[in-house]
Amino acid sequence: MIAPTPKPPYYAVIFTSIRSEMDEGYTEMAYQMMDSVAKMDGFLGVESAREEIGITVSYWSDIEAIKAWKKETKHKRAQKRGKEQWYDFYKVRIAKVERDYEMEKENK
């Protein structure tokens, strides 16, 4: 599903990753993170896709909300396990969205 976002400006955190062979606990943690992030002030939505690399883009109202999520206790635990077990590589990019537009066919 494509995340509904407000009129810009807002922020995007782009998490690009290559998974390791270790999968134990990953799916459960992903569900826990989605539950936790949805309760965070300033969280606007998320989109994710995975093939050979994974790309997850979360949308935020402001930089302060992003910083609060990075410091959130459950998220810090997930980050630690990700570094130790689930990812061979990841990169985080933070961008300010200054413009967006969309298209939707009327006869779906």
N, C-alpha and C positions, 0 to 999 in steps of 0.2 A: 504494500500500500504506500502511496505517496503521502508524505506528511503534509498536513495543512499548515501553512505558515502565515504570519501576519504580513502586512505591508512593510517593506524594508525601511530602515535598516534593522537587521538582527544578525546573529552570528551562527556559523557552522563549525562544528568540530568534526574533522574528517580523520577517521581511524582506519588505516590501511594495514592489513596483516597477512602473514603467511603462517599457517598453523603448523604445529609439530605433530608428531604421531600420537602423542598423549591426548586422550579424549576424556579420561575419567573426571566426572563432575562438571564438565564444560557446559553442557546443555542446562543443567540445573542452575548453575551460576548465572548463565545468560538470562534465564527467566527471573531470577532474583534481582538482577541488575535492572531489567526492564520494569519490574514492580517498584523498585526504589527510585529510579530516575523519574518515573512518571509522577512521583510525589514532590519532586524538587521544584522550588520556586524558580521561575524563569525557563523551565524546560518547555519546549514548543512541540517536539516530535522527533522521530527517528526513521531512517530508511537504511536497509541493509541488504547486501547481496554477497554471495560467496561462490566462487568457482575455484580457480587456481589461487587467486588472492581474494581476501575478504575486504569489503569496503563498507564501513558503517558511518553514516553521517547523522550526527545529532544536531538539532537546532535549538538555539538559546536566545533569550531576550537581550542578554548583556554579558560582558566579560566576568562580572562579579558572580553571576550564576554558574558559569563554567568553572571558576575557581572553587566555588563551594562544592560542586560535584566532584572535582578532583580530590578534595579533602574529606569527602564523606567516608565514614568508617567502613561500611560494607564494600564500597567501591575500591578503597585502598587494599582490602583483603583480596578482592578479585584481581587487581593489578599485580599484586605480589604473586599469586598463583599463575597468572598469565605469563609473567616473566620467567617463573621457575618451570612451568609445565606446558602451557598450551601454545605458545608462540615461538617460532624460530626467528621471526622478525616482525617488527611493527613500526609504524611511523604515525605521528599525530600532527595534524595541521589545523590551525585555527584561522578562520577567515571571516571578515565582515561582509555580509551580503548587502550590497547596495542596490541591486536591481534583480527582480525576478519576473517571469511571465509564464503563462501556461497556455495549453491548448487541450480541449476535450471535444471529441466528436459528439455531435448531438444524437446520432443514431447508433448507439452502442449495441 
